[in-house]
Amino acid sequence: MDFVLFVTLAALITSSATAGPVLSARQHEPQGRIGSVLGKAYSVDFDRWPYGRYSSEAASADFGDVSGWDADRTIISGGRLRGELEPGKIGGAGGTLARINVVRGTEYEMQYTVNFHSQFQWSRGGKLGWGFGIGDGAGGCTKADGDGASLRLMWYTDDNARTYFRPYLYYAAMPGRCGDSFGLRYPPMEESLKVSTNYVIYMYVRSNTGQNKDGWAVIKVNGVTLLDTPVQWTDNNAKRSITNLVFHNFRGGSQDYWASDRVGYIYYDNFSVKRFG
């Protein structure tokens, strides 16, 4: 794609996100595999489901090719998806790690709303919501090997008891073993995330070519830019495609102090995703 044309397109995408939700109106019927129609939003809300466990069959009806869904830790409540975090546990043992295969592409955006329950205990932090998997994917504090990458979001509580969102990226030549946050946070330094508050999460990802740093990552929260940076996701052109979405809802970290002594609930709604390339 011509560089000037791409920059113009990316600017339109990200600037419109700043103004608020930019993706199409919610749908209530399965629309085929995510990304199958170029430039058309694939949208899911949870209004059609009654209160109760959100089964693997229901998740597949909404999202298509889903694996790893845990119905014991996901509930429909008030027209929203409620993810449960079990007390005293971290990682997949206490939450949900699911994968949604999508049409392979080189450019995607997504948007969804997240809300922490009024009695949510922040503890140290964890991973939440939907994210993108590239190539073979990467995670688990195993340094990316150039064949896979990921773009996710986490919440984190620092030593000053302030809680905020951080980017969480795995990519080729990343500086450490665990996901890179680039030292960024939302909200600003003297503020913390709040319970019972809607946060609109926007993500944009573009694949890189070869060993070039011409990929891209954007994360916005309520229209405020958290991350906007070029990225070399992979160093293998055969692995450059965006291949899946992840849905992660768990505490951790690898140490036990990331756990909480009480059950936690995080609500999700108004999911939408679109492929551009």
N, C-alpha and C positions, 0 to 999 in steps of 0.2 A: 504494500500500500504506500502511496506517496506520503512522505513524512509530514508535509504541511497539512494534507487532508486528514491524516490520522490525528495530529495534534488538535485540529479543529473539532473532529468528532469527539475525541476524549474530553475536550473542554466543554462541549455541549452536554455530554453525559454527566460529568461531575458537577458542573455549575447548576444544572437542573436539579440534581440531587440536593444541593444546598437549599433550594427553595422548598423542599418537602418531598413526599413520596412521588416518584416519577414513573413507577411501573403501572401496568394496566390494572383495571378493576378486577376484583377477586372473582374467581370462577368456582363453580360447584360440581363440575363433572370432570372426570379424568380427561386429560388432553393429549395422551400419547407420551412418548418418552421425552423427558426434559431436554430441551435444546433442539428438538427435531425440526422446528420451524425457525429459520434464521430471523432474528429481529423481533420475534413475538414473545411477549412475557408469558411464562407459565406460572400460574398463581394458585395458591392454596390458602383457604382459611378453614376453620374447624367448626363452623356454624351448623353444618348438616349432621354432625354427630351428637348423639345423646350423652349425658353424663355417664362416665364409666371408663374402663380400661380402653386404651387406644391400641388395638391389636396389630399384629404384623400384617394381617389382611387389610385392615383399614389404612395403615401406612402405605402399603403397596398400591391401594386404590387411589390414594392421593398423590404419591410421589413416583410410582412406577417400580423400577428395578431396585428394591431395597434389600439390604442384608444387615444382620446384626441388631434388628430392632428388638427392644426389651419392653414387652407390654406390661410387665410387672412394675415398671418404673415410669410409665407414661399414662396420663389420664386426661380425658376431655372434661373440662370444668368451665362452665359459663361461656362456651363457644371458643375457648382457648385450649391449647395444648399445655398441660402442666407436667413438667419433668420433675421427678423425685430424686433427691439425693439422700441416700441412707446414712444414718448416724454411724460414726466410728469407722467409716470406710472411705477409701480414696480410689481414684481411677475407675476402671470398668466394673470393679466389684461393688461399687456403690452408686453407679449411675448408668448412663447410656452412651454407647459408641456405635453408631450406625453409619452405613455407607449407602449412597444413592448413585448408581451409575447413570451417566448422562451421555448424550451424543458428544463425541470428541470434538473439541474446539480449541481455538487459540485466544478467544476473547469472550468473557462472560461478566455479567453484573448480577447482583442479588440484593434483596432488601427484606427485612423482617423486623418485627417488634418484640422486645424482651422486657419483662417486668418481674422484679423480685418480690416474693410474698412479704406481707407486712411483718411477719415474724422471722424473716430469713436471717440466719447467723452467718456473717461473712466468712469467719475463720480466715485462713491464709489466702485462699483463692481457688481458682479452677478454670476449666474450659467450658464454653457455653455456645450454644446456637449452631448455625450452619456455617460451613466454610468450604473452601475449594481444595481438591486434591489434584496434583499435576503429575503426569507420568505414573511412576510406581508409588507416589505418595511418600511422606516422611513424617516422623513424629517419635514420641516415646523417648526423648532425650538421646536419640541416636543420630549423630550428625549426618545431614543429607549427603548422599554419595554422587550426586550429579544426575542420577536417573529418576529422581522423584523430588517433589516439593509440596508444600502446603501453605495455605493462608487461612488463619483462624483468629479467633478473639478469645481473650480470657479476662477474668476479673482478678484483682490482686489487692491485698491489704498490706501496707508497708508497716515499718516499725513505729510509725507515728499514728497508727490506727486510722489511716486514711485509705479508703477503698476506691479503686478506679479501674477502668478498662485499659488493657494494653494490647497492642498488636502481638501476634504470635506466629512467626514465619519460620519455615524451614526452606533452605535454598542452597544452591551450589556455593561453595567457598564461604559459607556462613562462619562467623567467628568462634562459636562455641558448639557444644553438643546439643543443648536445649534450644527451644524456639527463641528467635531474636525479637526483642520488643523495640529496638532502635532507641531506647530510652524515652519513649513517648507514653503519654497518658491522657485520659479523659475521665473526669473533668480536670481543670487546672490545679495547681499545687495545693492550694489551701482548701479545696473542696473535696467532697466524697460523693460516691454514688448513693442514691436514696432508694429505700424500699417503696413498694406501691407506686412506682413511677414508670411510665412508658419511655423506653429508649428505642428510637428507630435506628437500626443498624444498616448501613449501606456498604457493600463491598464491590470492588471492581478488580479484575485480574486480566492481564494479557501475557501470553507466553513470550519467552525470548527466542532468539534464533541462534543456533550453534552455541558458541561460548561467549556470546555478546550480552552486555548488560542493557538490552533493549526491551526486556519485559517490563511490566508495570504492576503496582499494587496501590489501591486506594481503599481506605476505610474512613467512613464518616459516622458520627453519632449525632443524631438530631440535627443533621445538616452541618455540623462542625467537623472540619477535617482533622482526623487523628493521624492518618498516614497517607502520604502521597509521594511515592518514590520509584525510581527505576530499579529493576531486580534482574539478576541472572538466575532464573529458577533452576535450570538444568544445564548440563554441558553436552547433552546428547540429543541431537535433533529428532531422533526416533522416539524420544520420551518427552517431547516438549508440549504435547497436548494436555489440555484440561480434561480429565477423565471421569471425575466423580465429585459429588458433594459429600461432605461429612456432616452428621448431626452429633455433636458432642455435648453432653450435659453431665459433668462429674467434677468432684473436688480433686485437687492435686495438680502438680507436685508428686514426688515420690516418697517423701517422709510422712510419718504418721501425724505430725502436727498440722498438716493440711486438713485433716478431718475435723468434723464437728460432732458434738455430743447430742445433736438433735436432728431430726429429719428436716430437709430443706426443700422448698418448692420454687421453681422458676417457671414463669408463664411465657409462652410464645404465640405469636399470631401474625397474620397478614404477610405470609411468605410469598415472595415472587422472585423469579430468576429469568434471565434473558441471555441468549447467545448472539454475539455479533460477528464471530468469525470462526 
